[in-house]
Amino acid sequence: MTRITDLGAGTARIPLAEEPVHPSTKDRAQGGRVVLSLRSASLAFGDRTLWSGLDLDVRAGEFIAVLGPNGTGKTSLLKAILGQQRLTQGEVRFLDSPVRHGSRSIGYIPQQKLLDPGTPLRARDLVAFGINGHRWGLPITTAALRAEVDRILESVGADEYADAPVATLSGGEQQRVRVGQAIAGTPRLLLCDEPLLSLDLQHQRAVSELIDRKRRELDTAVVFVTHDVNPILGMVDRVLYLAGGRFRIGAPDEVLQSEVLSDLYGTQVEVLRNRGRVVVLGVPDGFGTHDHDGHHLEEEH
């Protein structure tokens, strides 16, 4: 059996060499400062290498989509950037310094997980944590903080339910609040781990456009992990595609094509285009999700 994956549109070709394509294909990313840099980065679990020799520069305002099947290291890449996962080899630097755990200049939107119905936190409380959650002791609420929280909630379209318990909000509403929390510290880099998961098409579009608008306003670099590039295709500067312990980097219309993906997967993969979308046929079921003993390597959905 094969899995059908809906990814996105693309027409051009990319060389089959391992070297990444530089610079970004859009003018806004060509001249910006390098915010995130990975050099000879490798990550392995046991005897299985998820990816190796990864060189990547992400510039201010650039939007990078990270694609690939489950278990290929997409979430682990974000953890390495957050300082939560040590690389097997190589280095990752943020703003010209080695990454450290808990940088306030990195915003993070996790995978969608609905909160327990009894959770008393309000939408404004979560956003406030994005501003002062790094401080020791009990949070101090001031007029200036309340005004800043209100401004952020309004900017992400969540002001109407600012005082509602987050657990009572819909999935799309919760994701808007999480975007607000992630941008509260005016991050230089925004990491998004499947932020559209479990959302309907309307909310996928709304959350995607919100993230894109905020990155333009703040000139924030975005690294966006997703299993479906279509909702963000028009926003993406480059794609990082992980598969089979290898990778490709390039514009969406360079990477998302039959020749490139067939080489990555080591089997014939067909990329079909229909009404501006791409359907990938021939990816083996379970590709990349287990090690030799059948155990999951990482939590990715």
C-alpha positions in Angstrom: 0.0 0.0 0.0 1.0 3.6 -0.5 0.2 6.8 1.2 -1.2 9.8 -0.6 0.2 13.1 0.7 -1.2 16.5 -0.3 1.6 19.0 -0.2 1.5 21.9 -2.5 2.3 23.3 -6.0 5.6 23.4 -7.8 7.1 23.2 -11.3 10.8 23.9 -11.5 13.7 21.5 -10.9 16.4 21.4 -8.2 19.8 19.8 -8.5 20.0 16.4 -6.8 23.2 17.4 -4.8 22.9 17.7 -1.0 23.9 21.4 -0.9 21.1 23.8 0.1 19.9 26.4 -2.2 20.8 30.0 -1.2 19.6 32.6 -0.9 15.9 32.8 -0.3 13.9 33.1 -3.5 12.0 36.2 -2.4 13.5 39.7 -2.2 12.4 40.3 1.4 14.6 37.4 2.6 17.7 38.1 0.5 19.1 41.1 2.4 17.9 40.4 6.0 20.2 39.5 8.8 20.8 35.8 9.5 18.8 35.0 12.6 19.3 31.3 12.7 22.2 29.3 11.5 22.8 25.5 11.4 26.2 24.1 10.3 26.9 20.5 9.7 24.0 19.7 11.9 23.2 16.0 12.5 20.8 14.2 14.7 20.6 10.5 15.4 18.7 8.2 17.8 20.6 5.0 18.3 21.8 3.6 15.0 19.4 5.7 13.0 20.3 9.1 11.6 17.3 11.4 11.1 19.3 14.0 9.2 23.0 14.9 8.8 25.2 17.6 7.3 22.4 20.2 7.5 23.5 23.7 6.6 20.8 26.3 6.8 20.7 30.1 7.3 17.3 31.6 8.1 17.1 35.4 7.6 14.9 38.0 9.3 11.4 37.9 7.8 11.9 34.6 6.0 9.3 31.9 6.1 10.7 28.3 6.0 8.3 25.3 5.8 9.7 22.1 7.2 8.0 19.0 5.5 8.5 15.3 5.5 6.9 12.1 6.9 6.5 11.4 10.6 9.6 10.4 12.5 12.1 12.2 10.2 13.1 14.8 12.8 10.9 17.8 12.1 9.8 18.3 15.8 13.3 17.4 16.9 14.7 20.1 14.7 12.6 22.6 16.6 13.7 21.2 19.9 17.3 21.6 18.9 16.7 25.2 18.0 15.0 25.7 21.3 18.0 24.2 23.1 16.0 21.2 24.3 17.6 18.6 22.1 21.4 18.3 21.7 22.7 17.7 18.2 24.7 14.6 17.5 27.1 16.7 15.5 27.4 20.3 14.3 26.1 23.5 15.8 23.0 25.7 15.8 23.4 29.4 16.5 20.7 32.0 17.1 21.7 35.7 16.6 25.3 34.7 16.3 25.4 32.9 19.6 25.0 29.2 20.6 21.4 28.4 21.3 20.4 28.3 24.9 17.3 27.0 26.6 14.6 29.6 27.2 15.5 32.5 24.9 12.9 35.2 25.1 13.7 36.2 21.5 12.3 32.9 20.2 8.5 32.4 20.1 7.0 28.9 20.0 3.6 27.7 18.9 3.2 24.0 19.9 1.1 21.3 18.3 -2.6 21.8 19.0 -3.6 20.3 22.3 -7.0 21.2 23.7 -6.8 22.1 27.4 -8.7 20.3 30.1 -12.2 21.8 30.6 -11.4 22.6 34.2 -8.4 24.8 33.3 -9.1 28.2 34.8 -6.6 30.2 32.7 -8.2 32.9 30.6 -7.0 34.0 27.1 -5.4 37.1 28.6 -3.5 35.0 31.2 -1.8 33.0 28.5 -0.7 36.1 26.6 0.5 37.7 29.8 2.7 34.6 30.4 4.4 35.4 27.1 5.4 38.8 28.4 6.3 38.1 32.1 6.4 34.3 32.3 10.2 34.3 32.6 10.1 36.2 35.9 10.5 34.6 39.3 7.7 34.8 41.8 4.0 35.6 41.5 3.0 37.5 38.3 2.5 41.3 38.9 -0.3 42.8 36.9 0.1 46.5 36.1 -1.9 48.9 34.0 0.9 48.9 31.4 0.8 45.1 31.3 -2.9 45.0 30.9 -2.8 47.5 28.1 -0.1 45.5 26.3 -2.0 42.2 26.6 -5.1 44.0 25.3 -3.1 45.3 22.3 -1.8 41.8 21.5 -5.2 40.1 21.8 -6.7 42.7 19.5 -3.9 42.2 17.0 -4.5 38.5 16.7 -8.3 38.9 16.7 -8.9 37.4 20.1 -10.0 40.5 22.0 -13.7 39.3 22.0 -12.8 36.4 24.2 -10.0 37.9 26.2 -11.6 37.0 29.6 -13.0 33.6 28.6 -11.4 30.4 30.0 -9.1 29.1 27.3 -10.5 25.6 27.6 -14.0 26.8 26.5 -12.6 28.2 23.2 -12.7 26.4 19.9 -9.5 25.0 18.4 -9.1 27.9 16.1 -9.7 30.4 18.9 -7.1 28.7 21.1 -4.6 28.8 18.3 -5.1 32.6 17.9 -4.4 33.0 21.6 -1.3 30.8 21.3 -0.1 33.0 18.4 -0.6 36.0 20.7 1.4 34.4 23.4 4.2 33.5 21.0 4.6 37.0 19.7 4.1 38.7 23.0 7.8 39.1 23.5 8.3 40.4 19.9 10.4 37.4 18.9 13.1 37.5 16.3 12.3 33.9 15.4 8.9 32.1 15.5 8.8 28.3 15.6 5.6 26.6 14.7 5.0 22.9 15.3 2.0 21.8 13.3 -0.1 24.8 14.4 -2.8 23.9 11.9 -3.3 20.3 13.0 -7.0 19.4 13.7 -8.2 22.8 12.5 -10.8 23.0 9.7 -10.0 24.7 6.4 -11.4 28.1 7.5 -9.4 28.2 10.7 -6.3 26.8 8.9 -6.5 29.8 6.6 -7.1 32.3 9.4 -4.3 31.1 11.6 -1.9 30.9 8.7 -2.7 34.4 7.5 -2.3 35.7 11.1 1.2 34.2 11.5 2.2 35.6 8.1 0.9 39.0 8.9 2.7 39.2 12.2 6.0 38.0 10.8 5.8 40.8 8.2 4.9 43.4 10.8 7.7 42.3 13.2 10.2 41.1 10.5 10.3 37.8 12.3 11.8 34.7 10.8 9.4 31.7 10.8 10.2 28.0 10.8 6.9 26.2 10.2 6.6 22.4 10.6 3.6 21.0 8.7 2.4 17.9 7.0 0.5 20.0 4.4 2.1 23.0 2.8 -1.0 24.0 0.8 -2.5 26.4 3.4 0.8 28.3 3.6 2.1 27.8 0.1 1.8 31.4 -1.0 3.7 32.6 2.2 6.7 30.2 2.0 10.1 31.4 0.8 11.8 28.0 1.1 11.1 24.4 1.9 13.2 22.1 4.0 12.1 18.6 3.1 13.3 15.8 5.4 13.1 12.1 4.4 15.1 8.9 4.6 17.9 10.5 6.6 18.5 13.1 3.9 17.1 16.6 3.0 16.5 19.1 0.3 16.3 22.9 0.6 14.9 25.2 -2.0 11.9 27.2 -3.2 8.6 25.2 -3.1 8.5 24.9 -6.9 12.0 23.5 -6.9 11.7 20.9 -4.2 8.1 19.6 -4.6 8.6 17.6 -7.8 8.8 13.9 -8.7 12.5 13.7 -9.4 13.5 15.3 -6.1 11.1 13.4 -3.9 11.9 10.1 -5.6 15.5 10.6 -4.9 14.8 11.4 -1.2 12.6 8.5 -0.6 14.6 6.0 -2.6 11.6 4.9 -4.5 9.4 6.2 -7.3 7.2 9.0 -6.1 4.8 10.8 -8.4 3.9 14.5 -7.9 0.6 15.4 -9.4 -0.8 18.9 -9.7 -4.5 19.6 -9.6 -6.0 23.1 -9.2 -3.0 24.6 -7.7 -2.4 21.8 -5.2 0.1 18.9 -5.3 -0.7 15.3 -4.4 2.3 13.0 -3.8 1.7 9.4 -4.7 3.9 6.4 -3.8 5.2 7.3 -0.3 5.4 3.9 1.6 3.1 3.6 4.6 5.0 4.2 7.9 8.0 5.6 6.1 10.4 7.1 8.6 8.3 6.4 11.7 10.0 3.5 13.4 13.5 2.3 14.2 14.7 -1.3 13.5 13.0 -2.6 16.6 9.7 -1.0 15.7 9.8 1.7 18.4 8.9 5.3 17.8 11.8 7.6 17.6 10.0 10.8 18.5 6.6 12.3 19.1 5.5 13.7 15.8 1.9 13.7 14.5 
